[in-house]
Amino acid sequence: MTDADAGHGASERASDAALQEENNAPMMAIFGGVFGLLLVFLVVVNLYSDAAQRERLEKADEDGLYRIERLDGGAGFVVIAFPSELRIIETGVGIPSAKICAAGSPFTSYARRVYESDSDQLVFFMLEGSVPTMAVARECLRQMWPEQVLTIGWVIADNELLKSVALNDIPNYIRDYAEQTP
């Protein structure tokens, strides 16, 4: 091979590389365009989901602290049973166990308001040692409506549940069920 042949081979390789680069340019432009569109799409989706999440949180701030929506359209209104008192979350009122069913008690007024709607109910969150307090409240409800069947709910709020709530570590199977649409 002569020097002329070597120079001709080098120029052929350079021309092949230039041709290949020229053929790849449109593909890179298409890839860049698609990538840019995907980024814009992700930003739009992210903005929309942030707005929806903010809306849900604002709605939860209004009444989500004391009201639990049920799948059938009703709601459960939360009261916490302590060993010596009952606390109505919505109003922040605490009622000693001995005065739960007294005339004019905040609990009886609250129960009347909740049970005005057939689809609403009280949900008792029972802390350790609070079963007798919850039993007094349940008997009070039975005295208020002796001929009517009432629905109540309860949650045993033991130390493990309280730790999970405090750490925002609710198990996935509960979180998934709560996020299901009816």
C-alpha positions as CSV (number, residue, x, y, z in Angstrom):
1,M,0.0,0.0,0.0
2,T,1.4,3.4,-1.0
3,D,1.1,6.6,0.8
4,A,-1.6,7.7,-1.7
5,D,-3.7,4.7,-0.9
6,A,-3.4,5.3,2.8
7,G,-4.4,8.9,2.4
8,H,-7.4,7.8,0.2
9,G,-8.5,5.3,2.9
10,A,-8.3,7.9,5.6
11,S,-10.4,10.3,3.6
12,E,-12.9,7.5,2.9
13,R,-13.2,6.8,6.6
14,A,-13.6,10.5,7.4
15,S,-16.4,10.8,4.8
16,D,-18.1,7.6,6.1
17,A,-18.0,9.1,9.7
18,A,-19.4,12.4,8.4
19,L,-22.2,10.6,6.6
20,Q,-23.0,8.5,9.6
21,E,-23.1,11.6,11.8
22,E,-25.3,13.3,9.3
23,N,-27.7,10.3,9.4
24,N,-27.8,10.3,13.2
25,A,-28.6,14.0,13.6
26,P,-32.3,13.7,12.8
27,M,-32.7,10.8,15.2
28,M,-31.0,12.8,17.9
29,A,-33.3,15.7,17.2
30,I,-36.4,13.5,17.4
31,F,-35.1,11.9,20.6
32,G,-34.5,15.4,22.1
33,G,-37.9,16.6,21.1
34,V,-39.7,13.5,22.6
35,F,-37.6,13.8,25.8
36,G,-38.6,17.5,26.1
37,L,-42.2,16.7,25.6
38,L,-42.1,14.0,28.3
39,L,-40.5,16.5,30.7
40,V,-43.2,19.0,30.0
41,F,-45.9,16.3,30.5
42,L,-44.4,15.2,33.8
43,V,-44.3,18.8,35.1
44,V,-48.0,19.3,34.1
45,V,-48.9,16.0,35.8
46,N,-46.9,16.9,38.9
47,L,-48.6,20.3,39.1
48,Y,-52.1,18.8,38.8
49,S,-51.5,16.1,41.4
50,D,-50.0,18.7,43.8
51,A,-53.2,20.8,43.4
52,A,-55.4,17.8,44.0
53,Q,-53.4,16.8,47.0
54,R,-53.6,20.3,48.4
55,E,-57.4,20.3,47.9
56,R,-57.8,17.0,49.7
57,L,-55.6,18.3,52.6
58,E,-57.6,21.5,52.9
59,K,-60.9,19.5,53.0
60,A,-59.4,17.2,55.6
61,D,-58.5,20.2,57.7
62,E,-62.1,21.3,57.7
63,D,-63.6,18.2,59.2
64,G,-61.2,15.3,58.8
65,L,-59.9,15.4,62.3
66,Y,-63.2,14.4,63.8
67,R,-65.2,12.8,60.9
68,I,-64.5,9.6,59.1
69,E,-66.2,9.2,55.7
70,R,-67.9,5.8,55.2
71,L,-68.2,4.0,51.8
72,D,-72.0,4.1,52.0
73,G,-72.1,7.9,52.1
74,G,-72.4,8.2,55.9
75,A,-69.9,9.4,58.4
76,G,-68.5,8.4,61.7
77,F,-67.9,11.1,64.3
78,V,-64.9,10.4,66.5
79,V,-64.9,10.5,70.3
80,I,-62.0,9.3,72.4
81,A,-62.6,7.2,75.5
82,F,-60.1,7.7,78.3
83,P,-60.2,5.7,81.5
84,S,-61.9,8.5,83.4
85,E,-63.5,10.7,80.6
86,L,-64.9,10.9,77.2
87,R,-63.6,13.6,74.8
88,I,-65.6,14.8,71.8
89,I,-63.0,15.6,69.1
90,E,-65.1,18.0,67.1
91,T,-65.9,20.3,70.0
92,G,-62.8,19.5,72.2
93,V,-65.1,19.0,75.2
94,G,-64.2,16.4,77.9
95,I,-66.9,14.8,79.9
96,P,-66.1,12.8,83.1
97,S,-67.4,9.2,83.1
98,A,-69.9,9.9,85.8
99,K,-71.5,12.8,83.9
100,I,-71.7,11.3,80.4
101,C,-75.5,10.8,80.5
102,A,-76.4,13.6,82.9
103,A,-79.2,16.0,81.9
104,G,-77.8,18.6,79.5
105,S,-74.5,16.7,79.1
106,P,-72.4,17.7,76.0
107,F,-72.3,14.1,75.0
108,T,-76.1,13.7,74.8
109,S,-76.4,16.9,72.8
110,Y,-73.7,15.7,70.5
111,A,-75.2,12.2,70.1
112,R,-78.6,13.7,69.2
113,R,-77.0,15.9,66.5
114,V,-75.0,12.9,65.1
115,Y,-77.9,10.5,65.0
116,E,-80.2,12.9,63.4
117,S,-79.0,11.4,60.1
118,D,-79.6,7.7,59.7
119,S,-76.3,7.2,58.0
120,D,-74.1,8.8,60.6
121,Q,-72.7,7.2,63.8
122,L,-70.3,7.7,66.6
123,V,-66.9,6.0,66.5
124,F,-65.2,5.5,69.8
125,F,-61.4,5.4,69.9
126,M,-60.7,3.5,73.1
127,L,-57.4,3.9,74.8
128,E,-56.1,1.3,77.3
129,G,-58.3,1.0,80.3
130,S,-61.2,2.9,78.8
131,V,-63.7,0.1,78.1
132,P,-65.8,1.1,81.2
133,T,-66.1,4.7,79.9
134,M,-67.2,3.5,76.5
135,A,-69.7,1.1,78.0
136,V,-71.2,4.0,80.0
137,A,-71.5,6.1,76.8
138,R,-73.1,3.1,74.9
139,E,-75.6,2.5,77.7
140,C,-76.4,6.2,77.6
141,L,-77.2,5.9,73.8
142,R,-79.4,2.9,74.5
143,Q,-81.3,4.9,77.1
144,M,-81.7,7.8,74.8
145,W,-83.2,5.6,72.0
146,P,-84.5,2.5,73.7
147,E,-86.6,1.3,70.7
148,Q,-84.1,2.2,67.9
149,V,-81.1,0.2,66.7
150,L,-78.1,2.4,66.6
151,T,-74.8,1.8,64.9
152,I,-71.6,2.6,66.7
153,G,-68.0,1.9,65.8
154,W,-64.9,1.5,67.9
155,V,-61.2,1.3,67.4
156,I,-58.9,-0.1,70.0
157,A,-56.1,2.5,70.1
158,D,-53.4,0.5,71.7
159,N,-49.8,1.6,71.9
160,E,-48.9,0.0,68.5
161,L,-51.6,1.9,66.7
162,L,-50.6,5.2,68.5
163,K,-47.0,4.7,67.5
164,S,-48.0,4.0,63.9
165,V,-50.1,7.1,63.7
166,A,-47.4,9.3,65.4
167,L,-44.7,8.0,63.0
168,N,-47.1,8.2,60.0
169,D,-46.4,4.5,59.5
170,I,-49.9,3.2,58.8
171,P,-49.6,-0.3,57.3
172,N,-50.0,-0.3,53.5
173,Y,-53.0,-2.7,53.5
174,I,-55.0,-0.2,55.6
175,R,-53.7,2.8,53.6
176,D,-54.7,1.1,50.3
177,Y,-58.2,0.2,51.6
178,A,-58.8,3.8,52.8
179,E,-57.7,5.2,49.4
180,Q,-60.1,3.0,47.4
181,T,-62.9,4.8,45.7
182,P,-66.4,3.5,46.5
